[in-house]
Amino acid sequence: MQVNTHKIRLWYAHGVLGFAALLFAFLAQLYVLTPLNGIDMFGVSVSGEAHSITFLRTGVGAMFSSLLVASVTGLARPKLFYTCISIVVTTMTLIVAIRLFGLSVDGITDKNLSELRTESASWLIFLSGWLSYPKQNDSTD
């Protein structure tokens, strides 16, 4: 029995982007609708003034909303799939790199290390989906 790895890789990549969409939907709604709840779990506080709360909505909320749009677009438009998963992987690469920069400049804390583990695991999952996605010149096995 011959296994069609092309289809398996395609389904895996789509599953990874589906996971990304769910993850980013949760994070986007958290930071857009209730930004104080989002940062409270990290022990971060803001002044509570309108501009500080809106800063979280527009900064963190917009980033996760953008990743959600890229993920959903990739799932809905097969011709854009590779571009969209590339956006997710690139953004997560930057998030992990900037987290590492923050650890080196700001110091290491348990919460930062916990976030680094979570972000790195997500990045590896997204990267595996990106790498597994069959390109046009791949054989159908």
C-alpha positions in Angstrom: 0.0 0.0 0.0 1.4 3.3 -1.1 1.0 6.3 1.3 0.3 9.6 -0.3 2.5 11.8 1.9 1.6 14.9 -0.2 -2.0 14.7 1.1 -0.8 14.0 4.7 1.5 16.9 4.7 -1.2 19.2 3.2 -3.7 18.1 5.9 -1.1 18.5 8.7 -0.2 22.1 7.5 -3.9 23.0 7.4 -4.4 21.5 10.9 -1.5 23.7 12.1 -2.9 26.8 10.6 -6.3 25.9 12.1 -4.7 25.6 15.5 -3.1 29.0 14.9 -6.5 30.5 14.1 -8.0 29.2 17.3 -5.1 30.3 19.4 -5.1 33.8 17.9 -8.9 34.1 18.1 -8.6 33.5 21.8 -5.8 35.9 22.3 -7.3 38.6 20.0 -10.6 38.6 21.8 -8.9 38.6 25.2 -6.7 41.7 24.4 -9.3 43.5 22.3 -12.3 43.0 24.6 -10.7 42.6 28.1 -7.1 43.8 27.9 -6.7 44.1 31.6 -7.6 40.4 32.1 -4.9 39.6 29.5 -2.1 41.3 31.3 -3.3 40.6 34.8 -2.2 36.9 34.5 1.4 38.2 33.9 1.5 40.5 36.9 1.6 43.5 34.7 -0.5 46.5 35.5 -1.4 49.7 33.7 -2.6 53.0 35.1 -6.2 52.2 34.2 -6.5 55.4 32.2 -8.2 55.1 28.9 -5.1 55.7 26.8 -3.2 52.9 28.6 -6.0 50.4 28.1 -6.4 51.4 24.5 -2.7 51.0 24.0 -3.1 47.3 24.9 -6.1 46.9 22.7 -4.3 48.5 19.7 -0.9 47.0 20.3 -1.3 43.5 21.5 -4.9 43.0 20.4 -4.1 44.2 16.9 -1.1 41.9 16.6 -3.2 38.9 17.5 -6.1 40.0 15.4 -3.7 40.3 12.4 -2.4 36.8 13.0 -6.0 35.6 13.2 -6.8 37.3 9.9 -3.7 35.7 8.3 -4.6 32.3 9.6 -8.2 32.4 8.5 -7.3 33.8 5.1 -4.8 31.0 4.6 -7.5 28.4 5.4 -10.1 30.1 3.3 -8.0 30.9 0.2 -5.8 27.9 -0.8 -3.7 30.0 -3.2 -2.7 32.2 -0.2 -2.1 29.4 2.3 1.7 29.4 2.0 1.9 33.2 2.2 -0.3 33.3 5.3 1.4 30.5 7.2 4.7 32.3 6.3 3.3 35.5 8.0 2.4 33.5 11.1 5.9 31.8 11.3 7.7 35.1 10.6 5.7 36.9 13.3 6.2 34.1 15.8 10.0 34.1 15.0 10.1 37.8 15.8 8.1 37.3 19.0 10.5 34.6 20.2 13.6 36.6 19.2 12.3 39.7 21.0 11.4 37.7 24.1 15.0 36.4 24.1 16.2 40.0 23.7 14.0 41.1 26.6 15.4 38.3 28.8 19.0 39.5 28.0 18.2 43.2 28.6 15.5 43.1 31.3 16.5 40.0 33.2 15.1 36.5 33.5 12.0 35.9 35.5 9.8 32.8 35.9 7.0 34.4 34.0 9.3 35.4 31.1 10.7 31.8 30.9 7.1 30.4 31.0 6.1 32.7 28.1 9.3 31.8 26.2 8.4 28.1 26.5 4.9 28.7 25.3 5.9 31.0 22.4 8.7 28.7 21.4 6.4 25.6 21.4 3.9 27.5 19.3 6.6 28.7 16.9 7.9 25.1 16.5 4.4 23.9 15.7 3.8 26.6 13.2 7.3 26.1 11.7 6.6 22.4 11.3 3.4 23.2 9.4 5.2 25.6 7.2 8.0 23.1 6.5 5.5 20.3 5.8 3.4 22.2 3.4 3.9 20.6 -0.1 5.3 23.1 -2.6 4.3 23.2 -6.2 7.4 21.3 -7.3 7.0 18.5 -4.8 6.1 15.2 -6.2 2.8 13.6 -5.3 4.7 10.5 -3.9 
